[in-house]
Amino acid sequence: MTLMPQISPLASEAAHPGIPTRRPTAPAWLVVAVACAGQFLVVLDVSVVNVALPSVRADLGLSPTGLQWVVNAYSIAFAGFMLLGGRAGDLFGRKRMFLVGLGLFTLASLAGGLAQQDWQLLAARAVQGLGAAVLAPSTLTILTSAVPEGAARARAIATWTAVGAGGGAAGGLVGGVLTEGLNWRWVLLINVPLGAVVLAAAARWIQESRAGGERRLDLPGALLVTAGTATLAYAVVQTEAAGWGSAATLVPLGVALALIAAFLVVEARTRLPLMPLGLFRVRSVAAANAAMFVCGMGSFSMWFFMTLYAQNVLGYTPVEAGLALVPSSLAVVAGSKTAPRLMRRFGARNVAVGGVLVTAAGFGWQSTMSAHGSFVVSIMLPGIVMMAGAGFAMTPLASLATSGAEPGDAGLVSGLVNTSRTLGGSLGLAILSTVAAGRSAGGLDRDSLTDGYAAAFQVGAGILLVAVVVLVAWMPRTRLPT
């Protein structure tokens, strides 16, 4: 990890006006490491349970629908409470919300690992998602508060991006090793010792910070946006089982849009809004979040379909499938860490555009997969291209999304970044799963499944090209401070 310079007391005071500050007792790189560890845990748990689902079903007797909700209960709560978690950090303290969120996440992991009935596991996964939603925005805000804007912050955000992407990539491998070596409960129980270590480190080394001014939470806005985003996430996941044209999808989708519209009306009229709408007049914030949403739609499903292709078509075991994606994981780390140097030379906007184009090219390459493909040509090389491009793109997008906002809105902006990526990814996975199912036409043989997965990558490449258009047409050309 690149060492980060310590922020000076004057810089800290400028970042958080009206709040007493002290010289940090820990170097900034250590604060970045703790924040990234928290981010790794919450992203890991999005995917770590996937390979354990057959064992969960055998042990607890879940129905196919119930099994789907082991994943969805986490992702819906995660997406639904993210903005609320970000604003709570601004108002009540980023360190405090980091500790509260991680504590809740860790306790819920323990409860899920010890669950004896299906409803206990589903409830624990939902509480895990709530804890993750409180924790995740604080990870980026703590990082940006500890490191001054410029090249050092870009390197820190690159580390945060790499760790987040690595958590998603590592989920399959970690889940496979724990499930095969121990049992499915350890995909949740492993969070308990890890969470305890990160909690102790955060309590020791992270300093408190919050926005100045009145500490009052916009409860009507919080309820509306949480209900709206959670209902939207629910509508999206319903498409996998019910399709886009069914009442089970359209009714919650309509309710979600009505709730979000009501939220915008409330925010325009309240004195201390949860999300100041003027924030979206900052062009870089609006454009970066839009691009993050579209990129999430196109690229989030990569791990899902690559794991299915490796296991269902090429016959890999869960552990072998996880190991097959290690080169891709290393590529996203390398891309994320290289991006800051490219940003200084070419500008954040241009690096983001180039990264998305590289990712789209990798998706196009992956769409040429065959039912009898080899590891090198059908998994490793296209995976490296896809994930290196994602690393190049996500770091400048996160930097742009957080660079133009006021310090008092740091937690909110961090929540927006995570919400955009999570909701975009959920929507994209639903769309691309529908595409894959439609192309395979219900066939379970290797050729039919390969055709379905290839179609998903083709459409994913097209979605990523839409993100390029968003960036070129909307993102300002101004360079970030160096």
ABEGO torsion letter per residue (X at the ends): XBBBBBBBAAAAAAABBGBBBBBBABBAAAAAAAAAAAAAAAAAAAAAAAAAAAAAAAAAGBBAAAAAAAAAAAAAAAAAAAAAAAAAAAAAEAAAAAAAAAAAAAAAAAAAAABABAAAAAAAAAAAAAAAAAAAAAAAAAAAAABBBEAAAAAAAAAAAAAAAAAAAAAAAAAAAAAAABBAAAAAAAAAAAAAAAAAAAAAABBBBBBBEBBBBBAAAAAAAAAAAAAAAAAAAAAAAAEAABAAAAAAAAAAAAAAAAAAAAAAABABBABBAAAAABAAAAAAAAAAAAAAAAAAAAAAAAAAAAAAAAGBBAAAAAAAAAAAAAAAAAAAAAAAAAAAAAEAAAAAAAAAAAAAAAAAAAAABBAABBAAAAAAAAAAAAAAAAAAAAAAAAAAAAAABBAAAAAAAAAAAAAAAAAAAAAAAAAAAAAAAAAAGGBABAAAAAAAAAAAAAAAAAAAAAAAAAAAAABBABBBBX
